[in-house]
């Protein structure tokens, strides 16, 4: 028998609303009062009128001589101007009219009739129609359609300024400038108003009756519309309506409101963002309001959206989203997200509380803004558990990769001879599993361009002396290693390290025997540090702890090297007289090289401390331990081992010339068989044993029109193992084995293909740019192998909605013979045999694909199979339906600890994006933790 919590009974629904923190309610109400106080219902307040200066009448009187009489007005006045019978002119300005068939003037009825393609231009008004009648006795202009055997044609088009109306007929009063419009169609800021009867009050106010507002492209039969009984329209500003109801294909729905307000401004305006509502049953948080807030249109260059969540069990969230841009200079976006999440209810054993946050910043500078300096930023940092617990985002890439990284950099080039490049970079690396954080605040790098002191003033450089060059490099860092719990606190700086390294590489190159290229190099490095250590003598049962010494110190190291290499070409032709083989020739390019490097031992930087026995004696052989005071240096320690080694490398490149598939092409097509096949090893002259290092083999190629990338590698050890699986100084072939012992191997295959892969109109580059742009916004992957990222707090139907343009000319009226699809595959296998374990450490296949089963239906999936663990990896299924003006999608994670689903249907237009239905089942965070 199991006991059930009281909250799991049916009474939970009634008690959920009562389990609310009063402080949170007070905060929400105060926020609402603040918004209502400082918002203007998406209208700017009217500018205050200027107060005219007060007129003061001069009380001083001036006496006029009585002899001076007043001048008489001798101007004659035309008596016709005082005629009370005369009326104002009918037309205040010049009128121009024309028609294709005829223009009839009736003096008796005082009418002008224009027929077929009639046009009237008057002031800023233009009317084009099939029939236009001008009645100048009543100051009326009538425009209507032409009726013939096929129906009606040449509907009137009424233009005044930027406003355009397309009704069935119109009656316009030229005196009052009012009009009655029948069955008008008007576009208003992305939406269309279809009204049975419209009254034009003046240039900026219209009243309509039985009007339909829709964003559908099919105005003859819109898939949806909002029926407005009465409405007032102010073009390019607003629509205010009375009772309004939504219709879907002329079928009324229960969605109705007593009044409505539609902002029609063509520029950004501030306004309220309506929240989504629902119930979170997966984590027992109760009912919620999500992603509600306010949008601030600060200026044409920057905006700000403030969004919030609230749950009846006390959980809440806050998000700040901002986009900024300045043309030809820079653009970017910033985001801050904070969530205080409560799982279950206080007092129960499964109750838990977590506070998570995330900061994103993306900034890019236009290349033309400043050619000598550049600033860029890509920041993604926050709580290690953010992507596991966030209720407003499902980001599979960051959740499965377990790594967050950030970089903010500024670089500037100082022109001159030589030029100097300076850069400052702040980096961040975070492991969400171990919750360790590495920061560099900042990294400073300065480098001087190469200087050739012995180069001639003109002409090419020849010989070893003229090619001698050097440069100066400086790198300074301030590095912090901390944890998630200490981030942002003063303790995070306790173990911070600072240091600087200066290097001067000197190189030269020349040729010998015309075919061999020789290069030599010497590198001098000096490392600065602000902390060193000292160790004291200890007793046998003690542990030596380093004693930190604050103060500047430095050490100098140097090394030398040389290499010689050449390039060998080989060609095998298959062409013969009278034959045209498919493969015409194979070309093999080999690049062998031998290198030598030497590095001395820097024993002067090493000291010893003694380990004293209990009786107070010390053994010089066993009880002395060597250490260096630079062991905590940021850039490592100086080596105390002499090194002298010879390196051997061989690079290969194999390509073929094949007959082109296009018969019109005269030149053969070149394809790669192996992009690279490299062998490398080295021999340590200074070592007393195990002189040969393992042979490293790497290779890669691209096939199937470079859609499939294949990379492989292996390590071959020439030495054998003893009975304890330890490497011994004996060749494996001398121990009864093969020449080499395979210790590790890896294989990576990736394949991207679509229905356009084998066609000439492959727009893969364009699609890759779109994927990279989308991934940069959401800090996700471009290949969707881990599933597509879903951000429930974004605009949903804005830039993140990748609407696909359909090429209608490719599809027949009765059937569709083109079905767009895409597939992305990734295969990984790793083998390890270092100590005779002979095991495959990883073996998996991941895939992601999308297919449009019809012009408006698309399905997709992202999953994989782990052959080693014998199970499916993280799986996401996607279904999407294009409903013309609407969009519907459904995503489902069927299994794993993050099983969830999300259903969304809403209007595409940003004007009515709040008309949506969004329901989802979030992952159970308590199970995942």
PyMOL commands that set and color helices and strands:
alter all, ss='L'
color gray80, all
select helices_A, chain A and resi 6-8+12-16+22-38+79-82+386-389+396-401+463-466+490-493+603-605+733-735+764-778+808-810+910-912+925-928
alter helices_A, ss='H'
color red, helices_A
select strands_A, chain A and resi 95-98+102-106+111-122+125-135+140-144+146-148+151-153+157-160+163-165+169-173+179-188+191-202+205-214+224-234+238-241+244-248+251-257+260-263+271-273+276-280+286-296+304-311+316-326+330-343+352-365+373-382+393-394+403-414+420-431+436-448+469-483+497-512+516-534+538-539+547-565+568-573+583-599+606-612+624-628+643-658+669-684+695-703+708-717+719-721+727-731+741-754+790-791+821-832+839-854+857-866+871-872+876-883+886-893+900-907+916-921
alter strands_A, ss='S'
color yellow, strands_A
deselect
rebuild
show_as cartoon
